[in-house]
Amino acid sequence: MTDRTFRRRALAGGICLTLGCGVAAVAAAPSAHAAGTVTHYSGSLPDGATWIADVPSNWKGTLVLYSHGFGNLDAADAPNAAAQTALLDAGYALVGSSYSGSSLWALASAKNDQFAALAAIEKQIPKPTTILAFGTSMGGLISAQETQDANGRIEGTLTTCGLVGGGVNLNNYQLDGEYAISQLLAPSERIQLVNYVNSDQTTKAINQLSAAVSSAQSTAAGRARIALAAALLNTPDWLTGTAAPKAHDYLGQEQQEAAWLPQQLAFVIGARPSIEAAVGGNASWNVGVNYGKLISESAFYQQVSTLYRQAGLSLAKDTWNLTTHTNIKPDVAALRKLQATSTVNGHLQVPELDMHTISDQLSPIAYENWYRKQVDNAGDGALLRQSYVAAVGHCNFTSSELLAGLQSVQQRVKTGRWGNTSAASLNKAAAATGLGAGAFVDFAPPTFVNARKYWF
């Protein structure tokens, strides 16, 4: 199960997440490159993680510490080949680690492995003038943790499609949507939602939940309940086509949500065992959740309530059904470990720019609203800027957009103040890269409603 890059404005290919220095790095023979030559370095860290780095002959002194997303434990120093080429051509040196351990949810080791990889390459090259962090998906959460614990090792950060809401919120919002499908669309099937021990269990749950969605789509009542479950799962209502459904086209929105849900369920349920393995148990819960209050605060409330009314159903009755039948509690030790390893506290030591597509089915756009509140509450709001791209899909950014974002952070580090990070300014910067136009838009993310207090 891997994060795959989505094509702009259309889903065209599946789902795209300090130790000592490593052993002596070995420099590979320089390779030909548009901007000259690139020298590749690699090495290993004491905990078993590996690292790689690429330094172009036109290096201008800035070193980028890249954190890759969920899906494998291979070392990477850029999100994809196109972005790597663009960054190297622009004169950036790149470094990144594989992370250590056996779980793909590698948050327990990732930050330390990243800083160790940074220390290792710094022994091999001249002293960088600037060090920036850059992360994708799960790696966006890792780079946010690096911002929180920079301690002089990095000077600025770009997070993209980041899971900045943290692992606890991630587990819980996914559980909310899966639970609603199970309880409202397949109440007699006793679908397992947590504590998976093998792939047979996850496959069975995926098939059961997907079948329930497919069957329900044929009736007005089923479509209303799908819309409720999709809202709880933070499923976007724009996933195909060049433009989002119109604001009051609630049925059109629901059709897009229903079409995507089986793939979304396959990814999130398929990934859950990695999180459970990493923390030693189930770290999510729905006991104590008031689903009526939750959906009333959702940005999807008008869509859901309208479809319920048109179907002749009572939304209050269904949310009461959900609220009164909750029975999933966390393994407290697992929850505490997930909280300790896979969240952020809102404190920023260095400036950070977040970048998010406005229709992201794996890292909810509402995460940015939640994260902004954490940073503001911690008193570090002046260090954070957020930007949004009018595109469909998880991590669906062009190389020009990524380069514009990184240059914005670099300028903030150089001058000590943020420049213009409006959509118009970032689009101008993207166009200036010569790699194509940007699709930045000014956008206000909705409230993330699935957050709940730790009370166990």
Secondary structure, DSSP 8 states (H G I E B T S, - for coil): -------TTS--SS--------S--EE---EEETTEEEEEEEEE-TTS-EEEEEEETT--SEEEEEE--TT-----SSSSHHHHHHHHHTT-EEEEE---SS-S--HHHHHHHHHHHHHHHHTTS---SEEEEEEETHHHHHHHHHHHT-TTS-SEEEEES--TTHHHHHHHHHHHHHHHHHHHH-TTS----S---SHHHHHHHHHHHHHHHHHHTTSHHHHHHHHHHHHHTT--S--SSSS---TT-HHHHHHHHHHHHHHHHHHHHHHHHHHHHHHTS-----TT--HHHHHHTSTTHHHHHHHHHHHT--HHHHHHHHHHT------HHHHHHHHHHS---S--SS-EEEEEEEE-SSS-THHHHHHHHHHHHTT-GGGEEEEEEEEESTT---HHHHHHHHHHHHHHHHHSS----SHHHHHHHHHHTTS----EE---------------
